[in-house]
Amino acid sequence: MISRLIVVFIFFGSFFTSLANEELQSQADSLFVQQKYTEAFQLYETIFQAGNFSESMLLKMAFIKDGLGNYVDALYYLDMYYKNSADKSVVGKIEEISNEKNLIGYSYDDSHFFVALLNKYRGQIQLLMVAIAIFLSVYIFKKRQLNEKPVTASVFQLISLTALLLIANNSYRDTYGIISQNSTLLRDGPSAGAEPVEMVNKGHKVTVLHRSAVWTKIDWEGEEVYIRNGKIKII
């Protein structure tokens, strides 16, 4: 009885949270249309911080930040949009800003597009992998009842389950970040006493290798270095 009440509570909690987010985004969109960009962004940011956003919302947030001259946040939201939409039309704007500011890390090839597609259709792909795994399980079970060894089916089942695990854990894609502050010191170790490697300005996009409570290990032009968490925005 208690478990059922918990399930009902979670369901209705999620339902009303979704309605609240929709109402909030509707208000923000209305403010955006009225060109009240500061007020609109505050509402968009509230939704975003709650982990709920739409592709159109990300574009509007990028537009607002670009208009304010905040190219770091503009690139951040544009990259988030690309990661979730696989829309190549936004790449031109990203490259325009990065080239103007002489920033590194903003190159997009077919592998980036493939990962973006996987991210966009992750839910559908997961359902497909589950369906394939179930079908193969039934097939293998029936074959074994006939004292047969379905080696090929077993291999494909292992592949489907591995793919499902990788997709569920986002293990198929790298994690990126954007350096968010000027005069950011990169060090060769996760410590304020570690040797400085280079002083860099904001806006560069880097591959994130590991994160701890204070430090983030990144790939900086082929070298593993460390940056404080407060000076990088994770995409």
TORBAVEX-770010 format. One record per residue: z, x negated, y of N, C-alpha, C, O in turn; residue number from 1; residue in one letter. Coordinates in steps of 0.05 Angstrom, whole numbers. Atoms other than C-alpha are relative to their C-alpha. Example, Ala and Ser with C-alpha at 12.3 -4.5 7.8 and 13.67 -1.06 7.14 Angstrom:
2
SITE   n.up n.east n.north  ca.up ca.east ca.north   c.up c.east c.north   o.up o.east o.north   k r
SITE      0    -18     -24    156    -246      -90      0    -18      24     13    -39      24   1 a
SITE     -1     16     -24    143    -273      -21     14     15      22     18      5      44   2 s
***
This chain:
235
SITE   n.up n.east n.north  ca.up ca.east ca.north   c.up c.east c.north   o.up o.east o.north   k r
SITE      0    -17     -24      0       0        0      0    -17      25    -15    -12      44   1 m
SITE     -2     17     -24     19     -55       49    -26    -15       4    -35    -19      26   2 i
SITE     25     15      -2    -44     -95       32    -22     18      12    -39      8      27   3 s
SITE     20    -19     -11    -87     -33       47      4      4      30    -15      4      45   4 r
SITE     -6     -3     -29    -52     -24      114     -9    -25      15    -19    -22      38   5 l
SITE      8     25     -13    -65     -97      131    -31     -1       3    -41     -8      24   6 i
SITE     29      0      -1   -139     -89      114    -10     20      22    -28     13      37   7 v
SITE      8    -20     -21   -144     -26      157      6    -10      28    -10     -6      46   8 v
SITE     -8     12     -26   -107     -61      214    -21    -21       9    -29    -21      32   9 f
SITE     20     21      -7   -155    -120      211    -27     12       8    -40      3      27  10 i
SITE     26    -12      -6   -216     -75      209      0     13      27    -19      8      43  11 f
SITE      0    -13     -26   -196     -33      268      5    -19      23     -5    -16      45  12 f
SITE     -4     21     -21   -172     -94      306    -26    -13       7    -32    -18      31  13 g
SITE     26     13      -4   -240    -127      297    -19     20      15    -34     12      32  14 s
SITE     18    -21     -12   -275     -61      316      6      3      29    -13      3      45  15 f
SITE     -7     -4     -28   -237     -52      381     -4    -25      16    -11    -24      40  16 f
SITE      6     26     -14   -244    -126      398    -29     -1       7    -37    -10      28  17 t
SITE     29      0      -4   -319    -119      390     -8     19      22    -25     12      39  18 s
SITE      6    -19     -21   -320     -58      434      8    -11      27     -6     -7      47  19 l
SITE    -10     12     -25   -279     -94      487    -19    -22      10    -25    -24      34  20 a
SITE     19     21      -7   -327    -153      486    -26     11      10    -38      1      29  21 n
SITE     24    -13      -9   -387    -108      492      3     11      29    -15      9      45  22 e
SITE     -6    -11     -26   -355     -73      552      1    -22      21     -9    -19      43  23 e
SITE     -3     23     -18   -338    -140      584    -27    -12       6    -33    -19      29  24 l
SITE     27     11      -5   -409    -166      574    -17     18      17    -33     10      33  25 q
SITE     15    -20     -16   -437    -102      603      7     -3      29    -10     -2      47  26 s
SITE     -9      4     -27   -395    -113      665    -11    -26      12    -20    -26      35  27 q
SITE     10     26      -9   -416    -186      669    -30      2       6    -40     -9      26  28 a
SITE     29     -3      -3   -490    -167      661     -6     15      26    -25      8      41  29 d
SITE      4    -15     -25   -483    -117      718      4    -17      24    -11    -16      44  30 s
SITE     -5     19     -22   -453    -170      763    -22    -20       3    -30    -28      25  31 l
SITE     22     19      -1   -508    -218      744    -25     12      14    -38     -1      30  32 f
SITE     23    -13     -12   -562    -168      763      4      3      30    -15      2      46  33 v
SITE     -7     -2     -28   -526    -159      830      1    -28      14      8    -30      37  34 q
SITE     -1     28     -10   -530    -236      838     29     -8       8     32    -26      24  35 q
SITE    -28      8      -4   -454    -240      838      7    -19     -23     22    -13     -41  36 k
SITE      0     19      22   -459    -302      795     27    -11      -7     34    -15     -31  37 y
SITE    -26     12       5   -389    -330      803     17     20     -16     30     12     -36  38 t
SITE    -16    -20      14   -356    -265      781    -11      5     -28      4      9     -47  39 e
SITE     12     -4      26   -406    -256      725      7    -22     -19     13    -17     -43  40 a
SITE     -6     22      18   -394    -325      698     29      0     -10     34     -7     -33  41 f
SITE    -28     -1       9   -319    -315      696      3     19     -24     18     13     -42  42 q
SITE     -1    -19      23   -329    -255      650    -14    -12     -24     -4    -10     -47  43 l
SITE     14     13      22   -380    -292      608     17    -21     -13     17    -24     -37  44 y
SITE    -17     21      10   -332    -350      601     22     11     -17     30     -1     -37  45 e
SITE    -21    -13      16   -277    -304      576    -11      8     -27      3      3     -48  46 t
SITE     12     -8      26   -324    -277      522     -6    -25     -16     -1    -25     -40  47 i
SITE      8     25      14   -348    -347      505     24    -13     -13     23    -22     -36  48 f
SITE    -24     13       9   -278    -375      498     12     15     -24     26      3     -41  49 q
SITE     -9    -16      22   -262    -318      450    -18     -4     -25    -12      8     -46  50 a
SITE     18      5      22   -319    -343      406    -21     21      -5    -33     22     -26  51 g
SITE     20    -21       2   -364    -284      420    -20     -4      23    -13     -4      46  52 n
SITE     21      3     -20   -430    -293      455    -27      9     -11    -31      9     -35  53 f
SITE     27     -7       8   -502    -270      454    -19    -22      10    -11    -38      27  54 s
SITE     19     20      -9   -564    -313      462     -7      4      30     -9    -15      45  55 e
SITE      7     -6     -28   -581    -278      528     23     -9      18     18    -17      41  56 s
SITE    -23      8     -16   -511    -292      553      0    -30       5      6    -39      27  57 m
SITE      1     29      -3   -518    -366      540    -21     -9      21    -17    -27      36  58 l
SITE     21      7     -20   -583    -368      580     10      7      28      4     -9      47  59 l
SITE     -9     -7     -26   -550    -332      638     22    -20      10     22    -27      34  60 k
SITE    -20     19      -7   -491    -380      637    -13    -27       8     -4    -39      28  61 m
SITE     15     24      -7   -540    -439      638    -13      3      27    -13    -15      43  62 a
SITE     13     -5     -25   -578    -407      695     19     -3      24     13    -15      44  63 f
SITE    -20      1     -21   -515    -399      736      9    -29       6     10    -38      29  64 i
SITE     -9     28      -3   -491    -471      724    -23    -17      12    -17    -35      28  65 k
SITE     23     15     -11   -561    -499      738     -3      6      30     -8    -12      46  66 d
SITE      2     -7     -28   -562    -461      804     21    -12      17     17    -17      41  67 g
SITE    -23     13     -14   -495    -491      823     -2    -30       0     15    -44      11  68 l
SITE      3     29       1   -521    -561      808     17    -13     -21     19    -37     -22  69 g
SITE    -16     11      22   -475    -569      748    -17     -4     -25    -18     13     -42  70 n
SITE     19      4      21   -526    -600      702     13     -5     -28      0      0     -48  71 y
SITE    -14      4      26   -475    -619      648      4     26     -14     -3     29     -37  72 v
SITE     -5    -27      12   -454    -547      636    -26     14      -5    -29     29     -25  73 d
SITE     26    -12       4   -526    -524      644    -12    -10     -26    -23      6     -42  74 a
SITE     11     11      25   -548    -571      588     16      9     -24      5     14     -45  75 l
SITE    -18     -9      22   -488    -551      546     -8     28      -9    -11     32     -33  76 y
SITE      6    -27       8   -505    -477      547    -29      3      -9    -35     19     -27  77 y
SITE     28      0      10   -580    -490      539     -1    -11     -28    -16      0     -45  78 l
SITE      0     11      27   -566    -533      478     13     19     -19      4     22     -42  79 d
SITE    -13    -21      16   -519    -480      451    -20     22      -7    -21     32     -29  80 m
SITE     20    -21       4   -575    -429      461    -20     -9     -21    -27      6     -39  81 y
SITE     21      9      19   -626    -472      424     12     -2     -28     -2      6     -47  82 y
SITE    -13      2      26   -577    -485      367      2     27     -14      1     28     -39  83 k
SITE     -4    -26      11   -567    -411      357    -25     18      -1    -25     39     -14  84 n
SITE     24    -17      -2   -637    -385      372    -25    -13     -12    -44      1     -20  85 s
SITE     23     14       9   -686    -439      350    -24      6      18    -47      5       9  86 a
SITE     21     -7     -19   -726    -420      412    -10    -25      14      4    -36      31  87 d
SITE     11     26     -11   -770    -480      429     -7      1      29     -9    -19      42  88 k
SITE      8     -3     -28   -787    -452      497     21    -12      19     15    -19      42  89 s
SITE    -21     11     -17   -720    -477      524      1    -30       0     14    -42      17  90 v
SITE     -1     29       2   -732    -549      503    -12    -13      25     -2    -33      34  91 v
SITE     12     11     -24   -777    -560      563     19     -2      23     19    -22      38  92 g
SITE    -20      0     -21   -721    -542      611     21    -21      -5     29    -35      14  93 k
SITE    -19     20       7   -672    -586      574    -11    -28       7      3    -45      19  94 i
SITE     12     26      -5   -719    -645      577     -5     -5      29     -3    -28      39  95 e
SITE      3      3     -29   -734    -632      650     25    -10      14     24    -28      30  96 e
SITE    -26      8     -12   -661    -637      669      8    -28      -9     16    -45       7  97 i
SITE     -9     26      11   -647    -697      623    -17    -22      11     -7    -44      16  98 s
SITE     17     20     -11   -707    -735      648      6     -6      30      6    -29      39  99 n
SITE     -7      3     -29   -689    -722      721     25    -16       4     27    -31      23 100 e
SITE    -26     14      -2   -619    -749      709      2    -25     -17     23    -38     -18 101 k
SITE      1     24      16   -641    -806      663     21      1     -22     36    -18     -26 102 n
SITE    -20     -3      21   -598    -780      605    -13     -5     -27    -37     -1     -31 103 l
SITE     10      5      27   -604    -800      532     11     22     -19     30     36     -13 104 i
SITE    -10    -18      21   -597    -759      469    -14     27      -2     -8     43     -19 105 g
SITE     13    -26      -1   -642    -700      487    -28      0     -11    -47      7       2 106 y
SITE     26     -1      14   -699    -709      437      2     20     -22     22     21     -37 107 s
SITE      0    -22      20   -718    -651      392    -24     -2     -17    -47      1      -8 108 y
SITE     22      1      19   -760    -660      330      1     23     -19     16     42     -16 109 d
SITE      1    -22      19   -777    -616      271     26      3     -16     33     26     -23 110 d
SITE    -25     -3      14   -711    -632      237     20     16      16     35     32       5 111 s
SITE    -17    -16     -17   -673    -604      297     -7     29      -1     10     47      -1 112 h
SITE     10    -27       1   -716    -542      295      8     13     -26     16     37     -27 113 f
SITE     -6    -11      27   -705    -533      220     30      7      -1     37     28     -12 114 f
SITE    -29     -5       0   -629    -539      229      6     25      17     23     41      10 115 v
SITE     -4    -23     -18   -632    -489      287     -8     26     -15      6     47     -12 116 a
SITE      9    -24      15   -670    -440      242     21      7     -22     28     30     -25 117 l
SITE    -21     -5      20   -617    -449      187     24     13      13     37     31       2 118 l
SITE    -23    -11     -14   -563    -435      238     -5     29       9     13     45       7 119 n
SITE      6    -27      -9   -598    -374      265      1     21     -22     11     43     -19 120 k
SITE      1    -19      23   -609    -342      197     20     -7     -22     15     -1     -45 121 y
SITE    -19      9      19   -548    -370      163     11     23     -17     14     21     -41 122 r
SITE    -11    -23      15   -520    -302      144    -19     10     -21    -11     16     -43 123 g
SITE     20    -10      19   -584    -279      112     -5    -19     -23     -8    -11     -46 124 q
SITE      4     20      21   -593    -344       75     23     -1     -19     19     -4     -43 125 i
SITE    -24     -1      17   -522    -341       49     -2     23     -20      4     20     -43 126 q
SITE      3    -23      17   -535    -271       22    -21     -5     -22    -17      2     -45 127 l
SITE     21      6      19   -599    -295      -11     10    -20     -21      4    -16     -45 128 l
SITE    -10     20      19   -564    -355      -43     20     13     -19     21      7     -43 129 m
SITE    -18    -14      17   -509    -309      -69    -15     17     -21     -8     17     -44 130 v
SITE     15    -16      18   -560    -262      -99    -13    -17     -21    -14     -9     -45 131 a
SITE     13     18      19   -597    -320     -132     20    -10     -20     15    -11     -44 132 i
SITE    -21     10      18   -532    -348     -160      9     21     -20     13     15     -43 133 a
SITE     -8    -22      18   -512    -280     -189    -21      5     -21    -16      8     -44 134 i
SITE     23     -5      18   -581    -269     -219     -1    -22     -22     -4    -16     -46 135 f
SITE      1     22      19   -580    -338     -251     24      0     -19     21     -7     -43 136 l
SITE    -24     -2      17   -509    -328     -277     -4     20     -22      2     15     -45 137 s
SITE      6    -21      20   -530    -264     -312    -21    -10     -21    -18     -6     -45 138 v
SITE     22     10      17   -593    -297     -339     11    -21     -20      5    -21     -44 139 y
SITE    -12     21      17   -554    -358     -365     18     12     -21     18      3     -44 140 i
SITE    -19    -13      19   -501    -313     -397    -16     12     -23     -8     10     -47 141 f
SITE     16    -14      21   -554    -273     -435    -13    -21     -18    -15    -17     -42 142 k
SITE     13     20      16   -590    -336     -458     20    -13     -19     13    -19     -42 143 k
SITE    -20     12      17   -526    -366     -485      9     18     -22     17      9     -44 144 r
SITE     -6    -19      21   -512    -303     -523    -20     -2     -23    -14      5     -46 145 q
SITE     21      4      20   -577    -317     -559     -1    -29     -10    -20    -37     -24 146 l
SITE     -3     28       9   -553    -388     -572    -23    -18      11    -31    -38      -2 147 n
SITE     20     16     -14   -605    -416     -523     14    -16      22     35     -8      32 148 e
SITE    -11     17     -21   -593    -471     -472    -19      1      24    -39    -14      25 149 k
SITE     18     -2     -23   -624    -451     -405      5    -23      20     18    -19      41 150 p
SITE     -6     24     -16   -623    -521     -375    -12      4      28      2     -2      48 151 v
SITE     13     -2     -26   -673    -506     -319     15     20      18     20     15      41 152 t
SITE    -15    -20     -15   -635    -443     -298     27    -11      10     36     -5      32 153 a
SITE    -25     12      -7   -570    -482     -298     -2    -19      23     15    -20      41 154 s
SITE      5     19     -22   -599    -535     -253     -5     16      26      6      9      47 155 v
SITE      5    -16     -24   -625    -482     -204     25     14      10     29     17      34 156 f
SITE    -25    -12      -8   -558    -448     -205     18    -20      15     30    -13      35 157 q
SITE    -16     21     -13   -523    -513     -187    -11     -6      28      4    -10      47 158 l
SITE     13      5     -26   -573    -524     -130      7     22      19     13     17      42 159 i
SITE     -5    -23     -17   -563    -454     -103     29      1       9     35      7      32 160 s
SITE    -28      1      -7   -487    -460     -105      7    -23      19     23    -19      37 161 l
SITE     -4     22     -19   -490    -528      -71    -10      7      27      3      1      47 162 t
SITE     11     -8     -26   -535    -500      -17     17     20      14     21     19      38 163 a
SITE    -18    -21     -12   -488    -441       -7     24    -13      12     33     -6      33 164 l
SITE    -24     14     -10   -429    -488        1     -6    -16      25      9    -16      44 165 l
SITE      8     16     -23   -466    -533       50     -4     18      25      4     12      47 166 l
SITE      5    -19     -22   -488    -473       92     26     12      10     30     15      34 167 i
SITE    -26    -13      -7   -419    -441       91     17    -19      17     32    -10      35 168 a
SITE    -16     20     -14   -388    -506      117    -15    -14      23     -5    -34      34 169 n
SITE     16     13     -21   -443    -524      167     -5    -29      -6     -9    -45      12 170 n
SITE      4     28       8   -452    -589      127    -29     -9       3    -34    -32      -1 171 s
SITE     28      7      -1   -527    -586      137     -8    -11      28    -31    -19      31 172 y
SITE      7      9     -26   -524    -606      210     20    -19      12     44    -18       5 173 r
SITE    -18     18     -14   -495    -660      254     14     15      22      5     37      31 174 d
SITE    -15    -11     -23   -444    -645      308     -7    -18      24     -7    -42      23 175 t
SITE      7     14     -24   -463    -664      379     20      6      22     35     25      21 176 y
SITE    -17     -4     -23   -426    -671      444    -14    -10      25    -32    -27      24 177 g
SITE     10      9     -26   -441    -681      518     22    -12      16     43      0      20 178 i
SITE    -21     13     -17   -402    -731      559      2     15      26    -18     20      40 179 i
SITE     -4    -19     -22   -371    -689      614     10    -12      26     13      3      45 180 s
SITE    -12     12     -25   -343    -739      665    -14    -26       6    -21    -41     -12 181 q
SITE     10     25      -8   -370    -796      705     20    -23      -5     44    -17      -8 182 n
SITE    -17     24       4   -343    -867      696     18      3     -25     42     -3     -24 183 s
SITE    -14     -2      25   -323    -852      624     -1    -26     -16    -23    -37     -20 184 t
SITE     -2     26      14   -299    -913      586     -2      5     -30     14     20     -42 185 l
SITE      3      0      29   -323    -921      514     14    -24     -11     11    -46       0 186 l
SITE    -15     22      11   -278    -964      471     -7     -4     -29    -19     13     -42 187 r
SITE      7      6      27   -285    -998      404     21      9     -20     18      4     -44 188 d
SITE    -21    -11      18   -223    -964      375     13     24      13     11     28      37 189 g
SITE    -14    -24     -10   -182    -900      382     27     -6      13     48      3       3 190 p
SITE    -25      7     -13   -131    -929      429     -6     -9      29    -28    -20      35 191 s
SITE      3      8     -28   -122    -940      504      0    -31       2     -9    -42      23 192 a
SITE     -1     29       0   -111   -1013      486    -24    -13     -13    -26    -38     -14 193 g
SITE     24     10      13   -177   -1020      449    -19    -13      20    -18     -6      44 194 a
SITE     19     14     -18   -232   -1064      478    -20     19      11    -32     35      -3 195 e
SITE     21    -16     -13   -278   -1030      528    -28     -9     -10    -33    -33     -14 196 p
SITE     27      6       8   -350   -1025      505    -20      4      22    -37    -13      28 197 v
SITE     19     -6     -22   -386    -992      563     12     23      17     26     40       7 198 e
SITE     -7    -22     -19   -374    -948      624    -25     17       4    -46      7      12 199 m
SITE     24    -17      -2   -421    -888      624      6     24      18     29     31      23 200 v
SITE     -3    -24     -17   -433    -828      668     -5     25     -17    -12     24     -40 201 n
SITE      2    -26      14   -435    -755      649    -28      9      -6    -48      0       6 202 k
SITE     25    -13       6   -490    -716      617    -14    -10     -26    -30      5     -37 203 g
SITE     13     10      24   -510    -760      558      9     16     -25     32     24     -27 204 h
SITE     -6    -14      24   -514    -725      491      2    -20     -23    -14    -38     -27 205 k
SITE     -5     19      21   -485    -761      431      7     14     -26     14     38     -26 206 v
SITE     -7    -10      27   -474    -751      356     30     -5      -4     40    -27       0 207 t
SITE    -29      2       6   -401    -737      339      4     -7     -29     -6      7     -47 208 v
SITE     -5     10      27   -377    -775      278     27     10     -11     30     15     -35 209 l
SITE    -27     -8       8   -303    -756      276     16      7      24     13     -4      46 210 h
SITE    -18     -8     -21   -250    -722      318     29      0      -9     35      9     -31 211 r
SITE    -29      0       6   -175    -733      319     14     16      23      0     28      39 212 s
SITE    -14    -15     -21   -121    -704      364     -6     -9      28     -5      6      47 213 a
SITE      3     12     -27   -137    -751      422    -28    -11       4    -39    -10      26 214 v
SITE     25     15      -3   -201    -789      407    -23     12     -17    -18     25     -37 215 w
SITE     24     -8      14   -272    -773      386    -17    -25      -5    -23    -40      13 216 t
SITE     17     22       6   -314    -824      349    -29      9       2    -36     30      -9 217 k
SITE     28     -8      -4   -387    -821      370    -19    -23      -6    -11    -46      -8 218 i
SITE     22     20       3   -453    -857      358    -12     -4      28    -24     14      39 219 d
SITE     11      7     -27   -471    -892      424    -22    -21      -4    -16    -45      -6 220 w
SITE     23     17       3   -541    -921      417      3    -19     -24     -1    -43     -23 221 e
SITE     -2     15      25   -528    -943      345     26    -13      -5     30    -26     -26 222 g
SITE    -26     12       3   -457    -966      356     22     21      -1     22     40      15 223 e
SITE    -22    -19       3   -394    -929      334     22     -7      21     34    -29      20 224 e
SITE    -20      4     -22   -347    -922      395     17     24       2     12     45     -11 225 v
SITE    -20    -22      -3   -290    -878      417      2     10      29      0     -6      48 226 y
SITE     -3    -12     -26   -282    -830      475     23     20      -1     27     33     -22 227 i
SITE    -22    -19       0   -223    -788      496    -11     29      -2    -32     35       9 228 r
SITE      9    -27       5   -229    -715      475     -6     15      26    -24     32      27 229 n
SITE      3    -15     -25   -222    -690      546    -25     -7      16    -30      5      36 230 g
SITE     24      9     -14   -285    -726      567    -26      5     -15    -47     -6      -8 231 k
SITE     24     -7      15   -334    -696      518      2     30      -7     23     40     -15 232 i
SITE      2    -28       6   -357    -624      508    -15      2     -27    -38     -6     -29 233 k
SITE     13     -3      26   -372    -608      435    -19     24      -1    -11     46       7 234 i
SITE     20    -21       2   -435    -568      423      2     14     -27    -13     33     -32 235 i
***
